[in-house]
C-alpha cells in the first residue's frame, strides 16, 4: 500500500480499533499464480504479540481451505468523497480538485486452517458475543438447539491468521491548511458524513 508520510498511521492500537469496529475483512490469497479474495468477518485477539491474531470460519467448500500460507487481510473504515467546493482556497485561487478520504489497515500474516469442532464452537461464540453485546437481549450460540449447531459446525472450517506486519493509512486531509480543513468538516457534517468529519478534526497535520 502506498502511504505518504503525512497519511501514515503507526499506532497499532488505533489500527486494532478499526479492525474491531469494521471486522468484515477482505482476505487475499495467492494460489497457483491466481489471486483470490474472500470477504470474511474476523475476530481480533490483540494480546498475541506482536500485532495480534485473527480468527474466523468459512464454508468447507471454500477453496481458501487449501491455501495455507502468506495472506493479506484488508480492513476499511470510514471513507468519504471530498468536494473542492468546501475548501476556502477555492475562492482564493481556484486551484483545488476533488479527492477521497479513507482509513485502511493492511494485516500481513500466515493463514492456518483449523478443522476442529471445539475450536470452531469457541470461535463462533466469541464472534457472536462481540456483535451481540450492543443489543438489549443478546443472542448466543447456546440459544439454538445443540444438534442444529453441531450440523452447521460440520459444514465449516476455522481459519487463523497470525499477523506479522500491520500497516495503516489514515487519509484525513492532513495535507490541507487549517482553513480548508475547517471548511471540509462543515461540508462533511452537512452531508451526513459525521465519522469522517470527526476523523479530520482529530487528525492533526504532520510536520
Beta strands, then each sheet from edge to edge (+ up, - down):
strand 1: 24-31
strand 2: 34-41
strand 3: 43-45
strand 4: 53-59
strand 5: 69-82
strand 6: 99-114
strand 7: 156-171
sheet 1: 2+ 1- 5+ 6- 7+ 4- 3+
end
